[in-house]
Amino acid sequence: MFHCGTLAPWRRYTGPTMVGRQKTLMIRTLLVAATAWCVIVPGPAAPPPPASPQAPDPLAARTRGRSDAPVTVYEMSDFQCPYCREFALGTLPLLEREYVQAGKVRFVYINLPLSSVHKNAATAAEVAVCAARQERFWPMHDLLFRHQSQWSALGSPRAYLRALGDSAGLDSARVNQCVASGAAAAEVQRDAERARRSGATSTPTFYIEGALLEGAAPITVFRAVLDSIYQSKTATPR
């Protein structure tokens, strides 16, 4: 597994638009941009279905937007990945305002720590999962990315991450118990397996209605993709 780089340029998407009854994202070429690279290809498998009605949905606290939004975006991300940070702090707030708050998109965060290159990523993901259990995932998400350069360089980041948890309003005793129990590590592992089944091999990768978008794409790319899918899914049948 690897994380996104800047070696390969994007190429322009000239494939079919999402109109009429076309329900799947079919992209035959790639997108152009300057800051990172991105590939959109058919995804091999959809993320697993939500938990049964009897069991709580572990993704609920890591979800933004209406449950009945026409389009769902799954982000497979690594808290130590610099391109994930770029997306989280730059592009995600725009998507939140233009698509999530507008009821068009439901956005779900999936942990995919690339531990072979990011030694502290799994630890950060575990703390974020514990924050989700206190309904404080998104404040912790933002703090982890804002302070990425500080905790990612540490030999043992747990004390620093606990301090971030305090800033996010977490109950530190509950976080410590959550991490020590191993439950958070198991949930992160399930996330990573879910991401790999969807075809993700790098971060950030976005699973969007049957296709993968790889890389820290700029807002213009997301607008083109999401607008096209949204129009297709909400079009009145003729």
Backbone as JSON, one array per atom type, in Angstrom:
{
  "sequence": "MFHCGTLAPWRRYTGPTMVGRQKTLMIRTLLVAATAWCVIVPGPAAPPPPASPQAPDPLAARTRGRSDAPVTVYEMSDFQCPYCREFALGTLPLLEREYVQAGKVRFVYINLPLSSVHKNAATAAEVAVCAARQERFWPMHDLLFRHQSQWSALGSPRAYLRALGDSAGLDSARVNQCVASGAAAAEVQRDAERARRSGATSTPTFYIEGALLEGAAPITVFRAVLDSIYQSKTATPR",
  "N": [[0.85, -1.19, 0.0], [0.41, 2.32, -0.56], [0.81, 5.89, -0.41], [-0.77, 8.83, -1.81], [0.96, 10.64, -4.35], [2.92, 13.13, -6.13], [3.89, 12.57, -8.59], [2.7, 11.64, -10.96], [0.74, 13.25, -13.41], [-2.68, 14.45, -13.43], [-5.13, 13.51, -15.85], [-7.44, 14.76, -18.25], [-10.93, 14.43, -17.63], [-13.09, 13.07, -19.89], [-15.15, 11.45, -20.23], [-18.47, 9.87, -20.31], [-21.26, 11.82, -19.21], [-23.28, 11.93, -16.21], [-26.32, 11.38, -16.81], [-29.89, 11.24, -17.42], [-30.94, 7.9, -17.27], [-28.66, 6.69, -16.55], [-26.88, 5.08, -14.13], [-24.45, 4.42, -12.95], [-21.07, 5.36, -12.25], [-18.99, 5.96, -14.88], [-15.89, 6.12, -15.99], [-13.51, 6.84, -18.32], [-11.17, 8.11, -18.83], [-8.66, 10.16, -17.25], [-8.26, 12.8, -14.72], [-7.21, 16.28, -14.82], [-4.85, 18.1, -12.9], [-2.74, 20.08, -10.7], [-1.64, 19.68, -8.18], [-1.75, 17.13, -6.95], [-2.23, 13.61, -7.65], [-4.8, 11.8, -9.36], [-7.12, 9.19, -9.87], [-9.95, 7.9, -11.47], [-11.83, 5.09, -11.34], [-13.85, 2.18, -12.03], [-15.18, 0.9, -9.03], [-14.34, -2.14, -7.32], [-16.0, -3.29, -5.41], [-18.8, -2.53, -3.36], [-18.81, -0.68, -0.25], [-19.35, -2.47, 2.86], [-22.74, -3.23, 3.93], [-24.74, -1.2, 6.23], [-24.82, -1.69, 9.85], [-26.95, -4.17, 11.44], [-30.42, -3.53, 12.32], [-30.6, -4.04, 15.07], [-28.09, -3.63, 16.09], [-25.79, -1.0, 16.88], [-24.76, 1.42, 14.46], [-21.5, 1.62, 13.58], [-20.46, 3.54, 11.94], [-22.03, 5.77, 12.08], [-21.39, 7.95, 13.78], [-19.29, 8.94, 12.42], [-20.18, 10.17, 10.23], [-21.42, 12.64, 8.02], [-24.18, 14.63, 7.11], [-27.47, 14.04, 5.6], [-29.26, 11.0, 6.07], [-30.75, 10.16, 3.93], [-29.64, 11.32, 1.72], [-29.05, 11.78, -1.79], [-26.54, 11.02, -2.83], [-23.71, 9.22, -1.76], [-20.58, 9.57, -0.26], [-17.69, 7.89, 0.48], [-14.86, 8.4, 2.32], [-11.67, 7.13, 2.34], [-9.13, 7.27, 4.53], [-6.08, 8.52, 6.05], [-4.79, 9.64, 9.02], [-2.23, 10.61, 9.24], [-1.38, 11.18, 6.75], [-0.2, 13.57, 4.47], [-1.6, 14.52, 2.22], [-4.18, 13.79, 2.79], [-4.6, 15.53, 4.88], [-4.49, 17.94, 3.48], [-6.84, 17.71, 1.96], [-8.76, 17.52, 4.05], [-8.61, 19.95, 5.44], [-8.79, 21.86, 3.49], [-10.49, 21.23, 1.17], [-12.69, 19.68, 2.12], [-14.28, 21.39, 3.89], [-15.52, 23.02, 1.97], [-16.99, 21.16, 0.48], [-18.7, 20.37, 2.5], [-20.25, 22.68, 2.92], [-21.38, 23.16, 0.35], [-22.53, 20.76, -0.53], [-23.09, 18.76, 1.5], [-24.49, 20.13, 3.6], [-26.47, 21.08, 1.99], [-28.01, 18.88, 1.56], [-27.45, 17.13, -0.47], [-25.37, 15.29, -0.43], [-24.13, 12.57, 1.49], [-21.55, 12.1, 3.71], [-18.94, 9.96, 4.6], [-16.49, 8.85, 6.85], [-13.77, 6.65, 6.6], [-11.35, 4.71, 8.18], [-8.08, 4.25, 7.04], [-5.26, 3.54, 7.84], [-1.95, 3.81, 6.81], [0.3, 2.08, 7.84], [2.84, 1.18, 7.23], [4.26, 3.28, 6.21], [3.5, 5.41, 7.74], [3.97, 5.72, 10.87], [2.54, 6.48, 13.15], [-0.08, 6.56, 12.45], [-2.08, 4.58, 12.86], [-2.42, 4.67, 15.63], [-3.44, 7.26, 15.96], [-5.82, 6.94, 14.55], [-7.15, 5.11, 16.2], [-7.63, 6.66, 18.5], [-9.33, 8.53, 17.37], [-11.51, 6.91, 16.72], [-12.32, 6.25, 19.3], [-13.09, 8.79, 20.09], [-15.29, 9.07, 18.43], [-17.06, 7.37, 19.69], [-17.85, 8.92, 21.73], [-19.32, 10.75, 20.47], [-17.78, 12.77, 19.35], [-16.26, 12.76, 17.1], [-15.77, 14.4, 14.78], [-14.77, 16.95, 15.74], [-12.35, 15.93, 16.82], [-11.2, 14.81, 14.56], [-10.66, 17.16, 13.04], [-8.78, 18.43, 14.7], [-6.69, 16.55, 14.78], [-5.77, 16.66, 12.13], [-5.09, 19.38, 11.89], [-2.97, 19.59, 13.68], [-1.14, 17.82, 12.73], [1.63, 17.81, 12.01], [2.88, 18.06, 14.44], [2.24, 15.77, 16.15], [2.81, 13.63, 14.48], [5.55, 13.38, 14.28], [6.46, 12.35, 16.63], [7.95, 9.91, 18.79], [6.38, 8.41, 20.52], [3.14, 9.05, 20.42], [0.95, 9.16, 22.17], [0.48, 10.68, 24.55], [0.37, 13.27, 23.55], [-1.79, 13.04, 21.83], [-3.8, 12.47, 23.66], [-3.94, 14.97, 24.89], [-4.91, 16.48, 22.77], [-7.38, 15.28, 22.63], [-8.53, 16.22, 24.98], [-8.84, 18.88, 24.24], [-10.77, 18.51, 22.33], [-12.94, 18.0, 23.82], [-13.24, 15.51, 25.04], [-13.85, 12.78, 27.31], [-11.27, 11.85, 29.13], [-10.7, 9.58, 30.65], [-12.51, 7.68, 29.66], [-11.56, 7.55, 27.03], [-9.0, 6.44, 27.45], [-9.72, 3.94, 28.48], [-11.13, 2.92, 26.31], [-9.12, 2.72, 24.33], [-7.28, 1.0, 25.62], [-8.72, -1.34, 25.84], [-8.66, -2.54, 23.38], [-10.72, -2.49, 21.6], [-10.99, -0.27, 19.92], [-8.78, -0.55, 18.2], [-9.52, -2.89, 16.89], [-11.78, -1.98, 15.53], [-10.63, -0.09, 13.81], [-9.12, -1.82, 12.25], [-11.18, -3.26, 11.0], [-12.27, -1.21, 9.49], [-10.11, -0.7, 7.74], [-10.02, -3.1, 6.33], [-12.52, -2.97, 5.09], [-12.06, -0.76, 3.44], [-10.05, -1.77, 1.76], [-11.46, -3.8, 0.47], [-13.12, -2.27, -1.09], [-11.4, -1.42, -2.98], [-9.43, 0.45, -2.44], [-6.1, 1.56, -2.32], [-4.45, 3.55, -1.62], [-4.11, 6.78, 0.0], [-5.66, 10.02, 0.14], [-8.57, 8.12, -0.73], [-11.63, 8.01, -2.46], [-14.73, 6.54, -2.39], [-17.29, 6.65, -4.52], [-20.43, 6.15, -5.25], [-20.03, 3.67, -6.7], [-17.55, 3.99, -7.94], [-14.02, 4.79, -7.8], [-12.24, 7.55, -6.61], [-9.1, 8.73, -6.57], [-6.72, 10.44, -4.63], [-5.88, 13.83, -3.56], [-8.03, 15.58, -4.7], [-8.89, 18.74, -6.2], [-11.5, 21.12, -5.39], [-12.89, 21.71, -7.71], [-12.85, 19.37, -9.21], [-14.33, 17.59, -7.59], [-16.79, 18.92, -7.65], [-17.52, 18.62, -10.36], [-17.8, 15.82, -10.57], [-19.65, 15.15, -8.48], [-21.87, 16.81, -9.05], [-22.66, 15.77, -11.51], [-23.37, 13.1, -10.85], [-25.36, 13.55, -8.94], [-27.32, 14.9, -10.46], [-28.01, 12.85, -12.18], [-29.12, 10.94, -10.43], [-31.28, 12.23, -9.4], [-32.87, 12.94, -11.48], [-35.9, 13.37, -13.26], [-37.72, 10.64, -14.44], [-38.29, 10.01, -17.89]],
  "CA": [[0.0, 0.0, 0.0], [1.18, 3.54, -0.68], [-0.1, 7.02, -0.36], [-0.75, 9.59, -3.04], [2.11, 11.49, -4.6], [2.77, 14.19, -7.14], [4.7, 12.21, -9.73], [1.9, 11.48, -12.17], [-0.29, 14.29, -13.55], [-4.03, 14.03, -13.79], [-5.56, 13.76, -17.22], [-8.78, 15.35, -18.26], [-12.08, 13.53, -17.75], [-13.95, 13.37, -21.04], [-16.09, 10.35, -20.34], [-19.89, 10.21, -20.36], [-21.83, 12.49, -18.04], [-24.29, 11.15, -15.51], [-27.61, 11.96, -17.15], [-30.94, 10.28, -17.72], [-31.06, 6.72, -16.41], [-27.35, 6.1, -16.3], [-26.81, 5.06, -12.68], [-23.12, 4.13, -12.44], [-20.04, 6.29, -12.68], [-18.12, 5.29, -15.83], [-14.87, 7.09, -16.35], [-12.56, 6.17, -19.21], [-9.91, 8.82, -18.8], [-8.31, 10.69, -15.94], [-8.48, 14.22, -14.51], [-6.01, 17.1, -14.8], [-4.64, 19.09, -11.85], [-1.33, 20.3, -10.51], [-1.14, 19.49, -6.82], [-1.64, 15.72, -6.6], [-2.78, 12.88, -8.77], [-6.12, 11.25, -9.1], [-7.64, 8.25, -10.86], [-11.31, 7.44, -11.21], [-12.04, 3.81, -11.99], [-14.94, 1.46, -11.38], [-14.82, 0.24, -7.78], [-14.63, -3.56, -7.41], [-17.06, -3.72, -4.5], [-19.33, -1.47, -2.5], [-18.56, -0.89, 1.18], [-20.34, -3.35, 3.47], [-23.97, -2.55, 4.36], [-24.75, -0.78, 7.64], [-25.11, -2.71, 10.86], [-28.34, -4.56, 11.54], [-31.19, -2.6, 13.15], [-30.41, -4.31, 16.49], [-26.75, -3.21, 16.49], [-25.5, 0.39, 16.5], [-23.95, 1.58, 13.26], [-20.25, 2.25, 14.0], [-20.12, 4.65, 11.04], [-22.95, 6.89, 12.25], [-20.71, 9.1, 14.39], [-18.28, 9.41, 11.47], [-20.95, 10.51, 9.03], [-22.01, 13.97, 7.92], [-25.23, 14.73, 6.1], [-28.72, 13.33, 5.77], [-29.2, 9.58, 5.73], [-31.42, 9.94, 2.65], [-29.01, 12.1, 0.65], [-28.97, 10.97, -3.01], [-25.17, 10.59, -3.13], [-22.88, 8.92, -0.6], [-19.14, 9.58, -0.49], [-16.88, 7.28, 1.52], [-13.45, 8.78, 2.25], [-10.7, 6.25, 2.98], [-8.15, 8.29, 4.87], [-5.01, 8.26, 7.0], [-4.61, 10.9, 9.73], [-0.85, 11.08, 9.11], [-1.13, 11.44, 5.33], [-0.26, 15.01, 4.2], [-2.62, 14.82, 1.22], [-5.45, 13.72, 3.51], [-4.68, 16.8, 5.61], [-4.83, 18.96, 2.48], [-8.26, 17.58, 1.67], [-9.58, 17.75, 5.24], [-8.6, 21.35, 5.85], [-9.04, 22.76, 2.36], [-11.61, 20.87, 0.28], [-13.86, 19.18, 2.85], [-15.21, 22.44, 4.32], [-16.3, 23.47, 0.82], [-17.97, 20.11, 0.21], [-19.69, 20.44, 3.58], [-21.16, 23.81, 2.69], [-22.07, 23.12, -0.94], [-23.22, 19.5, -0.83], [-23.6, 18.07, 2.68], [-25.52, 20.97, 4.22], [-27.56, 21.23, 1.02], [-28.78, 17.65, 1.5], [-27.14, 16.37, -1.68], [-24.32, 14.28, -0.2], [-23.8, 12.02, 2.8], [-20.1, 11.91, 3.71], [-18.58, 8.97, 5.63], [-15.04, 8.69, 7.02], [-13.3, 5.28, 6.82], [-9.93, 4.71, 8.51], [-7.15, 3.41, 6.27], [-3.91, 3.93, 8.22], [-0.88, 3.15, 6.05], [1.28, 1.98, 8.91], [4.18, 0.9, 6.73], [4.92, 4.56, 5.96], [3.05, 6.38, 8.75], [4.06, 4.88, 12.08], [1.59, 6.9, 14.18], [-1.41, 6.7, 11.86], [-3.05, 3.67, 13.49], [-2.69, 5.18, 16.98], [-4.35, 8.39, 15.8], [-7.13, 6.42, 14.14], [-7.79, 4.52, 17.37], [-8.13, 7.75, 19.34], [-10.47, 9.11, 16.66], [-12.63, 5.97, 16.91], [-12.8, 6.45, 20.67], [-13.81, 10.07, 20.07], [-16.59, 8.82, 17.8], [-17.92, 6.74, 20.69], [-18.35, 10.0, 22.57], [-19.97, 11.68, 19.55], [-16.88, 13.89, 19.15], [-15.3, 12.38, 16.06], [-15.38, 15.46, 13.85], [-13.8, 17.86, 16.38], [-11.06, 15.26, 16.92], [-10.73, 14.74, 13.17], [-10.09, 18.44, 12.65], [-7.59, 18.69, 15.51], [-5.63, 15.66, 14.33], [-5.18, 17.16, 10.89], [-4.47, 20.69, 12.12], [-1.73, 19.43, 14.45], [-0.49, 16.62, 12.2], [3.08, 17.9, 12.01], [3.38, 17.91, 15.81], [2.16, 14.42, 16.7], [3.34, 12.6, 13.57], [7.0, 13.27, 14.43], [6.78, 11.84, 17.95], [8.19, 8.48, 18.93], [5.17, 7.88, 21.14], [2.25, 10.21, 20.35], [-0.28, 8.98, 22.95], [0.26, 11.8, 25.46], [-0.04, 14.43, 22.75], [-3.14, 12.77, 21.34], [-4.72, 12.65, 24.79], [-4.12, 16.4, 25.07], [-5.84, 16.9, 21.72], [-8.7, 14.8, 23.03], [-9.06, 17.17, 25.96], [-9.27, 20.06, 23.47], [-11.97, 18.13, 21.59], [-14.03, 17.8, 24.78], [-13.41, 14.1, 25.36], [-13.63, 12.25, 28.65], [-9.98, 11.18, 28.96], [-10.76, 8.23, 31.24], [-13.2, 6.82, 28.69], [-10.65, 7.33, 25.9], [-7.97, 5.5, 27.88], [-10.34, 2.62, 28.58], [-11.46, 2.5, 24.94], [-7.88, 2.32, 23.66], [-6.68, -0.14, 26.32], [-9.54, -2.55, 25.64], [-8.42, -3.11, 22.06], [-11.91, -2.36, 20.75], [-10.74, 0.73, 18.88], [-7.87, -1.14, 17.22], [-10.3, -3.83, 16.09], [-12.64, -1.21, 14.63], [-9.77, 0.47, 12.77], [-8.8, -2.92, 11.35], [-12.36, -3.53, 10.17], [-12.32, -0.12, 8.53], [-9.08, -0.9, 6.72], [-10.47, -4.21, 5.48], [-13.62, -2.42, 4.29], [-11.46, 0.1, 2.42], [-9.35, -2.59, 0.77], [-12.46, -4.48, -0.35], [-13.67, -1.31, -2.06], [-10.37, -1.18, -4.0], [-8.51, 1.52, -2.05], [-4.71, 1.17, -2.04], [-3.72, 4.76, -1.28], [-4.94, 7.75, 0.71], [-7.07, 9.68, 0.33], [-9.34, 7.52, -1.82], [-13.05, 8.26, -2.25], [-15.66, 5.63, -3.06], [-18.46, 7.49, -4.83], [-21.47, 5.51, -6.05], [-19.56, 2.64, -7.62], [-16.25, 4.27, -8.54], [-13.0, 5.3, -6.9], [-11.5, 8.78, -6.92], [-7.88, 8.65, -5.77], [-5.91, 11.64, -4.54], [-6.45, 15.04, -2.96], [-8.57, 16.34, -5.82], [-9.41, 20.06, -5.86], [-12.95, 21.24, -5.32], [-13.47, 21.71, -9.06], [-13.03, 17.97, -9.61], [-15.46, 17.06, -6.84], [-18.02, 19.54, -8.17], [-17.88, 18.0, -11.63], [-18.24, 14.44, -10.33], [-20.84, 15.1, -7.64], [-23.0, 17.41, -9.76], [-23.1, 14.85, -12.54], [-24.05, 11.97, -10.22], [-26.59, 14.05, -8.3], [-28.31, 15.15, -11.51], [-28.48, 11.55, -12.69], [-29.92, 10.23, -9.44], [-32.51, 12.97, -9.07], [-33.56, 13.3, -12.71], [-37.26, 12.83, -13.42], [-37.79, 9.71, -15.57], [-39.11, 10.45, -19.03]],
  "C": [[0.89, 1.24, 0.0], [0.24, 4.7, -0.56], [0.21, 7.98, -1.5], [0.47, 10.48, -3.14], [1.85, 12.49, -5.69], [3.51, 13.83, -8.42], [3.9, 12.14, -11.02], [0.85, 12.58, -12.27], [-1.66, 13.68, -13.74], [-4.23, 14.27, -15.27], [-7.03, 14.13, -17.21], [-9.86, 14.29, -18.43], [-12.93, 13.98, -18.92], [-14.97, 12.27, -21.26], [-17.52, 10.81, -20.3], [-20.34, 10.91, -19.09], [-22.93, 11.63, -17.45], [-25.66, 11.79, -15.75], [-28.6, 10.84, -17.38], [-30.95, 9.13, -16.74], [-29.72, 6.07, -16.13], [-27.06, 6.2, -14.82], [-25.4, 4.82, -12.13], [-22.11, 5.1, -13.02], [-19.07, 5.55, -13.59], [-17.13, 6.3, -16.35], [-13.77, 6.39, -17.12], [-11.22, 6.87, -19.27], [-9.72, 9.47, -17.45], [-8.37, 12.2, -15.93], [-7.17, 14.99, -14.4], [-5.99, 18.01, -13.59], [-3.15, 19.15, -11.56], [-0.81, 19.86, -9.16], [-0.97, 18.04, -6.42], [-2.22, 14.93, -7.75], [-4.01, 12.09, -8.37], [-6.51, 10.31, -10.22], [-9.06, 7.92, -10.5], [-11.53, 6.18, -12.02], [-13.24, 3.14, -11.35], [-14.46, 0.76, -10.12], [-15.2, -1.23, -7.83], [-15.77, -4.02, -6.51], [-17.51, -2.56, -3.66], [-18.91, -1.73, -1.07], [-19.66, -1.75, 1.78], [-21.59, -2.58, 3.88], [-23.89, -2.14, 5.81], [-25.06, -1.93, 8.57], [-26.6, -3.02, 10.88], [-29.09, -3.58, 12.44], [-30.96, -2.81, 14.64], [-29.07, -3.77, 16.99], [-26.52, -1.76, 16.07], [-24.57, 0.43, 15.29], [-22.65, 2.29, 13.67], [-19.87, 3.44, 13.13], [-20.98, 5.89, 11.29], [-22.26, 8.13, 12.79], [-19.62, 9.67, 13.49], [-18.92, 9.81, 10.15], [-21.46, 11.93, 9.14], [-23.09, 13.92, 6.86], [-26.43, 13.86, 6.39], [-28.59, 11.88, 5.34], [-29.84, 9.28, 4.38], [-30.84, 10.79, 1.53], [-28.84, 11.23, -0.6], [-27.6, 10.36, -3.28], [-24.43, 10.34, -1.82], [-21.42, 8.88, -1.02], [-18.46, 8.94, 0.72], [-15.43, 7.74, 1.32], [-12.62, 7.76, 3.01], [-9.46, 7.08, 3.24], [-7.21, 7.84, 5.98], [-4.69, 9.59, 7.69], [-3.19, 11.45, 9.62], [-0.48, 11.41, 7.67], [-1.23, 12.94, 5.04], [-1.31, 15.39, 3.17], [-4.02, 14.7, 1.81], [-5.66, 15.01, 4.31], [-5.09, 17.92, 4.66], [-6.31, 18.92, 2.15], [-9.11, 18.0, 2.86], [-9.69, 19.23, 5.59], [-8.94, 22.32, 4.73], [-10.32, 22.47, 1.59], [-12.86, 20.45, 1.04], [-14.78, 20.28, 3.35], [-16.07, 22.99, 3.19], [-17.36, 22.44, 0.45], [-19.08, 20.12, 1.26], [-20.72, 21.52, 3.29], [-22.0, 23.63, 1.43], [-22.91, 21.87, -1.16], [-23.83, 18.82, 0.4], [-24.73, 18.87, 3.32], [-26.71, 21.18, 3.29], [-28.39, 19.97, 0.87], [-28.49, 16.79, 0.29], [-26.24, 15.17, -1.42], [-24.29, 13.87, 1.27], [-22.33, 11.62, 2.75], [-19.7, 11.03, 4.88], [-17.06, 8.8, 5.65], [-14.72, 7.24, 7.36], [-11.8, 5.33, 7.09], [-9.15, 3.75, 7.62], [-5.72, 3.83, 6.62], [-2.86, 3.12, 7.45], [0.34, 3.04, 6.97], [2.7, 1.71, 8.43], [4.96, 2.19, 6.45], [4.57, 5.62, 7.0], [2.92, 5.65, 10.09], [3.03, 5.24, 13.14], [0.14, 6.94, 13.69], [-2.44, 5.82, 12.56], [-3.41, 4.15, 14.89], [-3.66, 6.35, 16.91], [-5.74, 7.93, 15.42], [-7.87, 5.81, 15.33], [-8.38, 5.59, 18.29], [-9.35, 8.39, 18.69], [-11.71, 8.22, 16.79], [-13.2, 6.11, 18.32], [-13.54, 7.77, 20.8], [-15.19, 9.9, 19.46], [-17.56, 8.2, 18.79], [-18.44, 7.74, 21.72], [-19.03, 11.09, 21.73], [-19.13, 12.94, 19.33], [-15.86, 13.59, 18.06], [-14.85, 13.58, 15.25], [-14.51, 16.53, 14.49], [-12.4, 17.23, 16.5], [-10.42, 15.13, 15.55], [-10.02, 16.03, 12.78], [-8.8, 18.73, 13.42], [-6.42, 17.8, 15.08], [-4.98, 16.17, 13.06], [-4.5, 18.52, 11.09], [-3.1, 20.57, 12.79], [-0.92, 18.23, 13.96], [1.03, 16.69, 12.32], [3.67, 17.73, 13.41], [3.37, 16.45, 16.27], [2.78, 13.37, 15.8], [4.84, 12.39, 13.74], [7.41, 12.63, 15.75], [7.03, 10.33, 17.94], [7.01, 7.77, 19.55], [4.17, 9.04, 21.25], [1.08, 10.18, 21.33], [-0.55, 10.16, 23.87], [-0.22, 13.04, 24.7], [-1.48, 14.24, 22.26], [-4.18, 12.88, 22.46], [-4.99, 14.14, 25.04], [-5.05, 16.96, 23.99], [-7.26, 16.46, 22.05], [-9.34, 15.71, 24.07], [-9.59, 18.41, 25.25], [-10.56, 19.78, 22.7], [-13.16, 17.87, 22.52], [-14.26, 16.37, 25.17], [-13.21, 13.83, 26.85], [-12.37, 11.39, 28.55], [-10.0, 9.77, 29.54], [-11.44, 7.26, 30.29], [-12.33, 6.54, 27.47], [-9.59, 6.3, 26.27], [-8.52, 4.08, 27.95], [-10.65, 2.05, 27.2], [-10.22, 1.99, 24.22], [-7.32, 1.05, 24.28], [-7.43, -1.44, 26.07], [-9.25, -3.26, 24.32], [-9.58, -2.98, 21.11], [-11.68, -1.36, 19.62], [-9.82, 0.18, 17.79], [-8.61, -2.11, 16.3], [-11.19, -3.1, 15.1], [-11.83, -0.58, 13.49], [-9.41, -0.62, 11.75], [-9.98, -3.27, 10.45], [-12.53, -2.45, 9.11], [-11.35, -0.36, 7.38], [-9.45, -2.04, 5.78], [-11.6, -3.78, 4.57], [-13.06, -1.58, 3.14], [-10.77, -0.73, 1.34], [-10.34, -3.35, -0.12], [-13.07, -3.55, -1.4], [-12.66, -0.98, -3.15], [-9.36, -0.13, -3.63], [-7.13, 0.95, -1.74], [-3.86, 2.37, -1.67], [-4.67, 5.71, -0.56], [-4.64, 9.15, 0.23], [-7.65, 9.03, -0.92], [-10.82, 7.68, -1.47], [-13.86, 7.26, -3.07], [-16.96, 6.39, -3.26], [-19.37, 6.73, -5.79], [-20.91, 4.57, -7.12], [-18.23, 2.9, -8.28], [-15.31, 4.85, -7.5], [-12.37, 6.57, -7.46], [-10.3, 8.81, -6.0], [-7.15, 9.99, -5.79], [-6.65, 12.82, -3.96], [-6.94, 15.97, -4.07], [-9.04, 17.72, -5.36], [-10.92, 20.1, -5.93], [-13.59, 21.2, -6.7], [-13.73, 20.29, -9.56], [-14.24, 17.37, -8.9], [-16.77, 17.65, -7.34], [-18.46, 18.86, -9.45], [-18.44, 16.6, -11.42], [-19.56, 14.42, -9.58], [-22.05, 15.71, -8.33], [-23.56, 16.45, -10.79], [-23.89, 13.68, -11.94], [-25.38, 12.42, -9.61], [-27.68, 14.29, -9.34], [-28.87, 13.85, -12.05], [-29.46, 10.89, -11.71], [-31.22, 10.95, -9.1], [-33.3, 13.38, -10.3], [-34.94, 12.66, -12.75], [-37.31, 11.9, -14.63], [-38.7, 10.23, -16.67], [-40.0, 9.34, -19.51]]
}
